[in-house]
């Protein structure tokens, strides 16, 4: 596991009406602070990434559908420098991925439906000076292949 990354198994509480799923609580060990809450979507086969933040920790899960969340440690001072982590997140695997600053990450929609990703970052989005840095997912020099791995 990349240094500073945490994975939390989510608690799902079902009953005859549906279910409630706790995602992030202020008494969780991984909780730092609240910046904002937002959702983003990704269509099947589409890659959103690579990107990273210098200040913000992302806390993300997939609330509908399935997605592959991939992390790459591009921090030269890190003991896990150059390591890649893949997580398959969504309806078949209810987990929260907590991604520290400076760790590159991307999302690929998998399955047959749009994935809805929920993120609770530690910082709110600053429209005048965004803490958002992007690298091309195919030509950015990151040693990861986003193609479907069949076999």
ZANUDO-478361 format. One line per 5 residues: number of its first residue (from 1); their letters; for each residue x, y, z of N, C-alpha, C, O. Coordinates in nm, 4 decimals, m for minus. Each point is the difference from the previous one (the first is absolute). Example, Ala and Ser with C-alpha at 12.3 -4.5 7.8 and 13.67 -1.06 7.14 Angstrom:
<atoms>
1	as	1.3190:m0.5690:0.7800:m0.0890:0.1190:0.0000:0.0900:0.1200:0.0000:0.1036:m0.0019:0.0665 | m0.1386:0.1069:m0.1385:0.0820:0.1190:0.0060:m0.0770:0.1090:0.0730:0.0509:0.1108:0.0169 .
</atoms>
This chain:
<atoms>
1	xxxxx	0.0849:m0.1184:0.0000:m0.0849:0.1184:0.0000:0.0890:0.1240:0.0000:0.1005:0.0060:0.0708 | m0.1390:0.0921:m0.1510:0.0727:0.1259:m0.0054:m0.0069:0.0678:0.1360:m0.1056:0.0041:0.0631 | 0.2199:0.0496:m0.0180:0.0066:0.0657:0.1304:m0.1015:0.1137:0.0080:m0.0076:0.0839:m0.0898 | m0.0702:m0.0817:0.1979:m0.0989:0.1042:0.0236:m0.1383:m0.0310:m0.0536:m0.0958:0.0697:0.0333 | 0.0832:m0.1736:m0.1162:m0.1311:m0.0401:m0.0531:m0.0695:m0.0860:0.1042:0.0639:m0.0821:0.0658 .
6	xxxxx	m0.1929:0.1003:m0.0506:m0.0789:m0.0820:0.0922:m0.1250:m0.0480:m0.0725:m0.0554:0.0698:m0.0849 | 0.0124:m0.1904:0.1202:m0.1219:m0.0575:m0.0553:m0.0918:m0.0332:0.1165:0.0398:m0.0675:0.0949 | m0.1624:0.1157:m0.1033:m0.0985:m0.0260:0.1045:m0.1140:m0.0811:m0.0600:m0.0623:0.0424:m0.0973 | 0.0350:m0.1590:0.1553:m0.1174:m0.0775:m0.0403:m0.1224:0.0758:0.0495:m0.0073:0.0375:0.1170 | m0.0882:m0.0151:m0.2060:m0.1166:0.0793:0.0358:m0.1070:m0.0857:0.0665:m0.0191:m0.1168:m0.0341 .
11	xxxxx	m0.0488:0.1767:0.1277:m0.1072:m0.0677:0.0725:m0.1313:0.0231:m0.0742:m0.0440:0.1136:m0.0179 | m0.0170:m0.2228:m0.0245:m0.1287:0.0051:m0.0681:m0.1033:m0.0606:0.0941:0.0167:m0.1118:0.0488 | m0.1236:0.1868:m0.0239:m0.1052:m0.0434:0.0921:m0.1284:m0.0158:m0.0802:m0.0695:0.0982:m0.0258 | 0.0370:m0.2228:m0.0142:m0.1205:m0.0218:m0.0804:m0.1227:m0.0283:0.0863:0.0110:m0.0506:0.1117 | m0.1256:0.0837:m0.1650:m0.1269:m0.0443:0.0580:m0.1018:m0.0107:m0.1129:0.0364:0.0139:m0.1168 .
16	xxxxx	m0.1623:m0.0382:0.1489:m0.0994:m0.0225:m0.1041:m0.0283:0.1235:m0.0856:m0.0608:m0.0120:m0.1064 | 0.1032:0.1289:0.1503:m0.0232:0.1231:m0.0753:0.1115:0.0312:m0.0986:m0.0201:0.0768:m0.0940 | 0.1372:m0.1356:0.1145:0.1188:0.0311:m0.0802:0.1230:m0.0170:0.0868:0.0099:m0.0965:0.0758 | 0.0852:0.1903:m0.0863:0.1178:m0.0073:0.0864:0.0551:0.1383:0.0272:m0.0267:0.0953:m0.0733 | 0.1037:m0.0862:0.1797:0.0753:0.1188:0.0362:0.1467:m0.0415:m0.0037:0.0352:m0.1074:0.0490 .
21	xxxxx	0.0501:0.1909:m0.1063:0.1425:m0.0304:m0.0043:0.0772:0.1164:0.0595:m0.0047:0.1116:m0.0517 | 0.0759:m0.1382:0.1610:0.0864:0.1015:0.0598:0.1286:0.0074:m0.0814:0.0628:m0.1022:m0.0277 | m0.0242:0.2238:m0.0105:0.1176:0.0168:m0.0854:0.1174:0.0585:0.0770:0.1077:m0.0596:0.0011 | m0.1251:0.1738:0.0628:0.1080:0.0631:0.0758:m0.0595:0.0687:0.1213:m0.0931:0.0798:m0.0107 | 0.1485:m0.1122:0.1253:m0.0468:0.0570:0.1268:0.1124:0.0814:0.0634:0.1179:m0.0266:m0.0234 .
26	xxxxx	m0.1554:0.1261:0.1039:0.1030:0.0817:0.0638:0.0754:m0.0736:0.1101:0.0995:0.0510:0.0515 | m0.1463:m0.1715:m0.0145:0.0751:m0.0799:0.0976:0.0778:m0.1144:m0.0664:0.0546:m0.0858:0.0694 | m0.0493:0.0841:m0.2032:0.0836:m0.0968:m0.0711:0.1467:0.0354:0.0191:0.0359:0.1175:0.0074 | 0.0478:m0.2186:0.0006:0.1441:0.0206:0.0134:0.0558:0.0789:m0.1189:0.0935:0.0783:0.0167 | m0.1495:m0.0981:m0.1358:0.0526:0.0664:m0.1194:m0.0529:0.1426:m0.0196:0.0514:0.0733:m0.0845 .
31	xxxxx	m0.1530:m0.0331:0.1611:m0.0580:0.1329:m0.0184:0.0977:0.1078:0.0463:0.0513:m0.0055:0.1117 | m0.0261:0.1037:m0.1986:0.0845:0.1147:0.0361:m0.0838:0.1246:0.0208:m0.0010:0.0590:0.1080 | m0.0702:m0.0196:m0.2145:m0.0881:0.1155:0.0061:m0.0873:m0.0011:m0.1236:0.0221:m0.0774:m0.0932 | m0.1199:0.1630:0.0939:m0.0973:0.0094:m0.1079:0.0291:0.1210:m0.0867:0.0183:0.1101:0.0518 | m0.0138:m0.1287:m0.1829:0.0141:0.1115:m0.0919:m0.1277:0.0219:m0.0793:m0.0530:0.1110:m0.0048 .
36	xxxxx	0.0042:m0.2174:m0.0571:m0.1255:0.0034:m0.0746:m0.0379:m0.1444:m0.0327:0.0773:m0.0926:0.0244 | m0.1958:0.0751:m0.0792:m0.0458:m0.1306:m0.0476:m0.0480:0.0198:m0.1430:m0.0750:0.0933:m0.0288 | 0.1187:m0.1816:m0.0606:m0.0505:0.0081:m0.1360:m0.0062:m0.1383:m0.0624:0.0615:m0.0948:0.0487 | m0.1376:0.0849:m0.1582:m0.0006:m0.1220:m0.0803:0.0520:0.0341:m0.1382:m0.0140:0.1121:m0.0489 | 0.0738:m0.2113:m0.0115:0.0404:0.0072:m0.1393:m0.0412:m0.1320:m0.0630:m0.0169:m0.0996:0.0703 .
41	xxxxx	0.0006:0.0979:m0.2008:m0.0393:m0.1232:m0.0665:0.1054:m0.0374:m0.1027:0.0762:0.0840:m0.0478 | m0.0744:m0.2121:0.0154:0.0897:m0.0491:m0.1047:m0.0748:m0.1085:m0.0775:m0.0573:m0.0920:0.0583 | 0.0593:0.1050:m0.1900:m0.0672:m0.0968:m0.0854:0.0852:m0.1254:m0.0160:0.1215:0.0055:0.0185 | m0.1841:m0.1195:m0.0531:0.0754:m0.1242:m0.0178:0.1137:0.0164:m0.1013:m0.0195:0.0516:m0.1100 | 0.1374:m0.0966:0.1500:0.1165:0.0038:m0.0879:0.0735:0.1321:m0.0046:0.1067:0.0081:m0.0608 .
46	xxxxx	m0.1606:0.0964:0.1234:0.0620:0.1323:m0.0015:0.0973:0.0120:0.1172:m0.0274:m0.0476:0.1102 | 0.1414:0.1119:m0.1359:0.1012:0.0248:0.1036:m0.0010:0.1484:0.0347:0.0084:0.0854:m0.0883 | m0.0188:m0.0559:0.2165:0.0179:0.1361:0.0522:0.1275:m0.0034:0.0829:0.0017:m0.0591:0.1080 | 0.1002:0.1187:m0.1545:0.1275:m0.0004:0.0713:0.1096:0.0285:m0.1007:m0.0266:0.0208:m0.1184 | 0.1419:m0.0202:0.1632:0.0507:0.0080:0.1359:m0.0171:0.1420:0.0524:0.0032:0.0969:m0.0758 .
51	xxxxx	m0.0211:m0.0870:0.2059:0.0066:0.1305:0.0640:0.0465:m0.0187:0.1441:m0.0010:m0.1107:0.0538 | 0.0418:0.2223:0.0073:0.0435:m0.0024:0.1393:m0.0241:0.1369:0.0610:m0.0310:0.0970:m0.0692 | 0.0460:m0.0922:0.1993:m0.0166:0.1239:0.0761:0.1229:0.0197:0.0875:0.0590:m0.0969:0.0478 | m0.0211:0.2204:m0.0273:0.1137:0.0293:0.0879:m0.0433:0.0132:0.1449:0.0792:m0.0268:0.0904 | m0.2038:0.0679:m0.0662:m0.0482:0.0253:0.1357:m0.1065:m0.0991:0.0457:m0.0053:m0.0352:0.1179 .
56	xxxxx	m0.0765:m0.0085:m0.2067:m0.1245:m0.0704:0.0328:0.0175:m0.1509:0.0064:0.0719:m0.0595:m0.0803 | m0.1389:m0.0010:0.1774:m0.0177:m0.1452:0.0062:m0.1388:m0.0289:m0.0535:m0.0974:0.0617:0.0431 | 0.0875:m0.1555:m0.1370:m0.1295:m0.0428:m0.0520:m0.0468:m0.1221:0.0777:0.0806:m0.0856:0.0365 | m0.2097:0.0776:m0.0116:m0.0637:m0.1153:0.0640:m0.1141:m0.0412:m0.0919:m0.1081:0.0587:0.0043 | 0.1323:m0.1605:m0.0881:m0.0987:m0.0298:m0.1031:m0.0492:m0.1428:0.0022:0.0699:m0.0938:0.0384 .
61	xxxxx	m0.1954:0.0824:m0.0822:m0.0640:m0.1294:m0.0168:m0.0906:0.0095:m0.1222:m0.0272:0.1087:m0.0508 | m0.0183:m0.2230:0.0054:m0.0937:m0.0050:m0.1120:m0.1347:m0.0422:0.0567:m0.0125:m0.1082:0.0574 | m0.0880:0.1933:m0.0733:m0.1305:m0.0279:0.0607:m0.0956:m0.0699:m0.0958:m0.1003:m0.0567:0.0435 | 0.1301:0.0601:m0.1746:m0.0841:m0.0683:m0.0989:0.0896:m0.0475:m0.1126:0.0847:0.0751:m0.0484 | m0.1027:m0.1994:0.0063:0.0839:m0.0559:m0.1046:0.1313:m0.0507:0.0566:0.0125:m0.0253:0.1198 .
66	xxxxx	0.0856:0.0109:m0.2088:0.1329:m0.0478:0.0389:0.1058:0.0833:m0.0715:m0.0192:0.0432:m0.1137 | 0.1308:m0.0216:0.1822:0.1130:0.0717:m0.0591:0.1294:m0.0586:0.0525:0.0059:m0.0573:0.1088 | 0.0968:0.0736:m0.1892:0.1348:m0.0341:0.0431:0.0671:0.1306:0.0395:0.0115:0.0916:m0.0815 | 0.0324:m0.0829:0.2055:0.0738:0.1165:0.0484:0.1460:m0.0432:0.0095:0.0332:m0.0955:0.0702 | 0.0528:0.1667:m0.1414:0.1411:m0.0356:m0.0060:0.0821:0.1133:0.0603:m0.0226:0.1172:m0.0298 .
71	xxxxx	0.1180:m0.1538:0.1150:0.0891:0.0963:0.0647:0.1430:m0.0287:m0.0439:0.0379:m0.1154:m0.0201 | 0.0406:0.2213:0.0057:0.1413:m0.0137:m0.0321:0.0781:0.0950:0.0893:m0.0274:0.1200:0.0035 | 0.1254:m0.1746:0.0689:0.0806:0.0811:0.0914:0.1140:0.0636:m0.0784:0.0973:m0.0660:m0.0364 | m0.1118:0.1945:0.0116:0.0986:0.0765:m0.0769:0.0834:0.0900:0.0919:0.0609:0.0967:m0.0459 | m0.0584:m0.1289:0.1756:0.0733:0.0805:0.0976:0.1394:m0.0603:0.0176:0.0129:m0.1060:0.0612 .
76	xxxxx	0.0921:0.1710:m0.1133:0.1352:m0.0581:0.0066:0.0473:m0.0321:0.1423:0.0792:m0.0924:0.0187 | m0.1259:0.1665:0.0807:0.0435:m0.0222:0.1388:m0.0765:m0.1123:0.0694:0.0325:m0.0358:0.1131 | m0.1329:m0.0197:m0.1787:m0.0846:m0.1025:0.0609:0.0653:m0.1382:m0.0078:0.0618:m0.0334:m0.1011 | m0.0749:m0.0472:0.2072:0.0517:m0.1375:m0.0062:m0.0760:m0.0871:m0.1003:0.0474:m0.1076:m0.0364 | m0.1641:0.1528:m0.0084:m0.0765:m0.0765:m0.0997:0.0027:0.0698:m0.1364:m0.0881:m0.0219:m0.0831 .
81	xxxxx	0.1895:0.1057:0.0606:0.0156:0.0708:m0.1278:m0.0039:m0.0997:m0.1158:0.0692:m0.1018:0.0021 | m0.1518:0.1329:m0.1041:m0.0102:m0.0848:m0.1172:m0.1017:m0.1120:0.0126:m0.0236:m0.0729:m0.0964 | m0.0373:0.0576:0.2139:m0.0978:m0.1070:0.0210:m0.1363:0.0410:m0.0546:m0.0378:0.1171:0.0037 | m0.0348:m0.2161:m0.0544:m0.1354:0.0196:m0.0513:m0.0970:m0.0843:0.0815:0.0306:m0.1144:0.0338 | m0.1455:0.1691:m0.0025:m0.1081:m0.0740:0.0658:m0.1245:0.0091:m0.0868:m0.0334:0.1076:m0.0495 .
86	xxxxx	m0.0364:m0.2210:0.0305:m0.1275:m0.0050:m0.0709:m0.1082:m0.0419:0.0980:0.0179:m0.0926:0.0791 | m0.1294:0.1618:m0.0858:m0.1152:m0.0340:0.0836:m0.1235:m0.0059:m0.0899:m0.0241:0.0907:m0.0796 | m0.0532:m0.1973:0.0930:m0.1263:m0.0126:m0.0704:m0.1090:0.0327:0.1014:m0.0228:m0.0746:0.0952 | m0.0433:0.1864:m0.1174:m0.0859:0.0603:0.1015:m0.1403:0.0187:m0.0558:m0.0171:0.0387:m0.1156 | m0.0823:m0.0663:0.1979:m0.1380:0.0240:m0.0400:m0.0941:m0.0993:0.0631:0.0215:m0.0468:0.1118 .
91	xxxxx	m0.1258:0.0156:m0.1851:m0.1072:m0.0823:0.0547:0.0456:m0.1398:0.0403:m0.0614:m0.0619:0.0870 | 0.1681:0.0110:m0.1487:0.0506:m0.1317:0.0392:0.1136:0.0083:0.1012:0.0458:m0.1031:0.0494 | 0.0001:0.2230:m0.0178:0.1077:0.0180:0.0979:m0.0141:0.1369:0.0646:0.0527:0.0991:m0.0504 | m0.1228:m0.0942:0.1604:m0.0316:0.1254:0.0686:0.1152:0.0415:0.0905:0.0067:m0.0393:0.1165 | 0.0845:0.1200:m0.1722:0.1127:0.0509:0.0769:0.0184:0.1483:m0.0291:m0.0467:0.0519:m0.1014 .
96	xxxxx	0.1154:0.0138:0.1921:0.0411:0.1391:m0.0154:0.1516:m0.0006:m0.0172:0.0705:m0.0643:0.0777 | m0.0200:0.1347:m0.1781:0.1433:0.0111:m0.0229:0.0411:0.1405:0.0429:m0.0536:0.0990:m0.0499 | 0.1487:m0.0907:0.1424:0.0496:0.1281:0.0485:0.1381:0.0236:m0.0618:0.0947:m0.0742:0.0262 | m0.0852:0.1790:m0.1088:0.1174:0.0244:m0.0832:0.0724:0.1249:0.0491:m0.0567:0.1092:m0.0022 | 0.1817:m0.1243:0.0465:0.0728:0.1160:0.0527:0.0423:0.0970:m0.1103:0.0008:m0.0356:m0.1178 .
101	xxxxx	0.0341:0.1579:0.1565:0.0511:0.0967:m0.0969:0.1214:m0.0559:m0.0748:0.0764:m0.0801:0.0539 | m0.0603:0.1235:m0.1777:0.1122:m0.0320:m0.0873:m0.0024:m0.1415:m0.0577:0.0884:m0.0347:m0.0784 | m0.1866:m0.0479:0.1147:m0.0134:m0.1323:m0.0600:m0.0916:0.0132:m0.1215:m0.1146:0.0435:0.0114 | 0.1669:m0.0817:m0.1275:m0.0783:0.0075:m0.1227:m0.1123:m0.1013:0.0055:0.0168:m0.1099:0.0528 | m0.1324:0.1474:m0.1079:m0.1118:m0.0934:m0.0044:m0.0865:0.0253:m0.1226:m0.0063:0.1099:m0.0551 .
106	xxxxx	m0.0598:m0.2182:0.0159:m0.0903:0.0053:m0.1135:m0.1113:m0.1002:0.0208:0.0095:m0.0900:0.0834 | m0.1150:0.1073:m0.1606:m0.1184:m0.0849:0.0111:m0.0369:m0.0475:m0.1398:0.0007:0.0775:m0.0957 | m0.0328:m0.2057:0.0854:m0.0501:m0.0554:m0.1258:m0.1340:m0.0651:0.0273:m0.0120:m0.0834:0.0897 | m0.0892:0.1213:m0.1671:m0.1302:m0.0637:0.0116:0.0076:m0.1425:m0.0527:0.0508:m0.0236:m0.1096 | m0.1010:m0.0706:0.1872:m0.0014:m0.1396:m0.0431:m0.1430:m0.0513:0.0096:m0.0833:0.0594:0.0684 .
111	xxxxx	0.0553:m0.1680:m0.1357:m0.1359:m0.0521:m0.0012:m0.0793:0.0604:m0.1146:0.0565:0.0437:m0.1003 | m0.1883:m0.0418:0.1166:m0.0882:0.0408:m0.1092:m0.0772:0.1285:0.0267:m0.0775:0.0441:m0.0850 | 0.0971:0.0162:0.2005:m0.0740:0.1228:0.0302:0.0934:0.1078:0.0522:0.1108:m0.0285:0.0454 | m0.1566:0.1513:m0.0524:0.0749:0.1123:0.0527:0.0262:m0.0224:0.1490:m0.0889:m0.0443:0.0728 | 0.2108:0.0747:m0.0276:0.0327:m0.0077:0.1419:m0.0151:0.1392:0.0614:0.0400:0.1003:m0.0591 .
116	xxxxx	m0.0978:m0.0965:0.1775:m0.0130:0.1253:0.0747:0.0970:m0.0053:0.1158:m0.0107:m0.0854:0.0880 | 0.1064:0.1784:m0.0888:0.1071:0.0053:0.0991:m0.0295:0.1124:0.0978:m0.0282:0.1128:m0.0404 | 0.0349:m0.1440:0.1692:m0.0167:0.1000:0.1057:0.1364:0.0306:0.0584:0.0753:m0.0915:0.0332 | m0.0427:0.2194:m0.0204:0.1270:0.0398:0.0598:m0.0248:0.0990:0.1124:m0.0813:0.0916:m0.0123 | 0.1529:m0.1120:0.1223:m0.0034:0.0913:0.1146:0.1442:0.0462:0.0236:0.0683:m0.0533:0.0875 .
121	xxxxx	m0.0218:0.1520:m0.1648:0.1368:0.0472:0.0171:0.0150:0.0846:0.1258:m0.0975:0.0519:0.0545 | 0.2223:m0.0394:m0.0098:0.0270:0.0790:0.1208:m0.0026:0.1500:m0.0262:m0.0076:0.0788:0.0942 | 0.0136:m0.0384:m0.2203:m0.0008:0.1420:m0.0347:m0.1142:0.0273:m0.0981:m0.0365:m0.0867:m0.0795 | m0.0189:0.2069:0.0856:m0.0995:0.0361:m0.1008:0.0721:0.0450:m0.1275:0.1164:0.0401:0.0036 | m0.1877:m0.0476:m0.1156:0.0578:0.0392:m0.1285:0.0177:0.1509:m0.0039:m0.0943:0.0752:0.0247 .
126	xxxxx	0.2145:m0.0319:m0.0555:0.0312:0.1417:m0.0094:m0.0055:0.0387:m0.1480:0.0897:m0.0354:m0.0766 | m0.1921:0.1063:0.0370:m0.0207:0.0339:m0.1404:0.1109:0.0897:m0.0560:0.0340:m0.0114:m0.1178 | 0.0228:0.1000:0.1997:0.1050:0.0916:m0.0453:0.1362:m0.0682:m0.0088:0.0823:0.0368:m0.0839 | m0.0580:m0.1350:0.1691:0.1294:m0.0684:0.0017:m0.0220:m0.1480:0.0325:0.0253:m0.0432:0.1125 | m0.0719:m0.0337:m0.2093:m0.0339:m0.1404:0.0259:0.1221:m0.0838:0.0396:0.1073:0.0125:m0.0590 .
131	xxxxx	m0.1256:m0.0966:0.1586:0.1017:m0.0968:0.0420:m0.0221:m0.1271:m0.0829:m0.0309:m0.1061:0.0543 | 0.0468:0.1182:m0.1841:m0.0307:m0.1074:m0.0943:0.1068:0.0012:m0.1082:0.0155:0.0983:m0.0725 | 0.0575:m0.2079:0.0624:0.1093:m0.0107:m0.0955:m0.0227:m0.1268:m0.0821:m0.0234:m0.1070:0.0562 | 0.0304:0.1185:m0.1881:m0.0372:m0.1109:m0.0884:0.1189:m0.0494:m0.0815:0.0903:0.0754:m0.0363 | m0.0946:m0.2065:0.0093:0.0988:m0.0665:m0.0852:m0.0786:m0.0899:m0.0952:m0.0920:m0.0702:0.0420 .
136	xxxxx	0.1281:0.0724:m0.1692:m0.0689:m0.0811:m0.1005:0.0028:m0.1475:0.0403:0.1064:m0.0514:0.0346 | m0.2211:m0.0183:m0.0381:m0.0041:m0.1394:0.0453:0.0738:m0.0976:m0.0917:0.0303:m0.1122:0.0405 | m0.0015:0.1537:m0.1624:0.0650:m0.0902:m0.0953:0.1392:0.0454:m0.0424:0.0828:m0.0827:m0.0384 | m0.0560:0.2125:0.0448:0.1275:0.0534:m0.0479:0.0759:0.0750:0.1086:0.0953:0.0718:m0.0301 | m0.1354:m0.0868:0.1549:0.0605:0.0790:0.1071:0.1211:m0.0616:0.0657:0.0539:0.0571:0.0949 .
141	xxxxx	m0.0090:m0.1727:m0.1428:0.1203:m0.0606:0.0564:m0.0237:m0.0858:0.1228:0.0959:m0.0487:0.0599 | m0.2209:0.0288:m0.0209:m0.0308:m0.0843:0.1158:m0.0034:m0.1457:m0.0482:m0.0715:m0.0309:m0.0953 | 0.1470:m0.0584:0.1588:0.0075:m0.1390:m0.0476:m0.1226:m0.0826:0.0397:0.0079:m0.0892:0.0844 | m0.1217:0.1214:m0.1479:m0.1227:m0.0741:0.0278:m0.0780:m0.0112:m0.1309:m0.0083:0.0954:m0.0774 | m0.0483:m0.2132:0.0543:m0.0776:m0.0270:m0.1204:m0.1486:m0.0042:0.0385:m0.0434:m0.0884:0.0739 .
146	xxxxx	m0.0334:0.1850:m0.1247:m0.1422:0.0101:0.0324:m0.0874:m0.0979:m0.0788:m0.1203:m0.0072:0.0248 | 0.1780:m0.0686:m0.1196:m0.0812:m0.0874:m0.0836:m0.0569:m0.1165:0.0810:0.0520:m0.0356:0.1057 | m0.1598:m0.0226:m0.1579:m0.0652:m0.1145:0.0618:0.0965:m0.1165:0.0056:0.0640:m0.0331:m0.0998 | m0.0533:m0.0289:0.2153:0.0893:m0.1138:0.0183:m0.0829:m0.1276:m0.0050:m0.0565:m0.0433:0.1004 | 0.0506:m0.0158:m0.2192:m0.0801:m0.1201:m0.0200:0.0857:m0.1245:0.0183:0.1230:0.0062:m0.0016 .
151	x	m0.1906:m0.1189:0.0189:0.0745:m0.1256:0.0036:m0.0296:m0.0835:0.1206:0.0562:m0.1084:0.0154 .
</atoms>
